[in-house]
């Protein structure tokens, strides 16, 4: 069976680190308040010369190097982002140009924090149907650009960064085994940005009803994780590494408990990255790969939920 195999991984973070103590100087909050509610200690914030495009290119180059592939081998670039460099063209096409890729196609996927799962699922469909052979899947965000820095309930949560996978079609046991994505637009007002070209003609700021998001997240994420496990015929007990979207420590631990995944198998990077939206899964995956927690042949489960609401999960043997 032709599967989408993760051949290379790379990540990129802005130079500037903003700690909780730094935040307490610009908004009414404390390090203790943030850690108790989210588990976040610090996050990276992009400078003026660092954009979604530049972070995506940096992560992509590292992923290609890790995969041992030249950029010319890539025939599809999918970039998951809610913070593009421009309204159009798609930031993916700018990344494609910066990498020197002049064949195939490039497009953006917008599913907020679920974007990377949506992009992986899309790339997998292209590979399994023979429409692409080597796909560069990137999650990149500069959420600091859309935060209201006077709102302590949201500005403390998010950070900037990028992560990338190189997927290649190969016969064998390894690769993406199952994936599922969902959305429910009835809850779009629970997590959204209050601006846009067609409405306010402005970028707008992120707004969130935290309790409502939390309530839906644990239920939806646990359900979709069980879906992909059932699709692959695999028990949660066999998962070697759980790489979730890094939104909130309590959400992740609650979700893992629902499925019986031991805490030591959860990859947590929100303490140093915050919530980087579509970039959080590949950033966390790269950390676990670099420190040896993710090893060849293991089963890795990834999941996310974002504004919309959107949510999904991907199970892969690496």
Secondary structure, 3 states (H helix, E strand, C coil): CEEEEEEEEEEECCCEEEEHHHHCCCCCCCHHHHHHHHCCCEEEECCCCCCHHHHHHHHHHHHHHHHCCCHHHCCEEEEECCCCCCCCCCHHHHHHHHCCCCCCEEEEECCHHHHHHHHHHHHHHHHHCCCCCEEEEEEEEEHHHHCCCCCCCCCCCECEEEEEEEEEEEECCCEEEEEEEEECHHHHHHEEECCCCCCCCCCCCEEECHHHHHHHHHHHHHHHHHHHHHHHCCCHHHCCEEEECCCCHHHHHHHHHHHCCCHHHECCCHHHHCECHHHHHHHHHHHHHHCCCCCCCCEEEEEEEECCCEEEEEEEEC
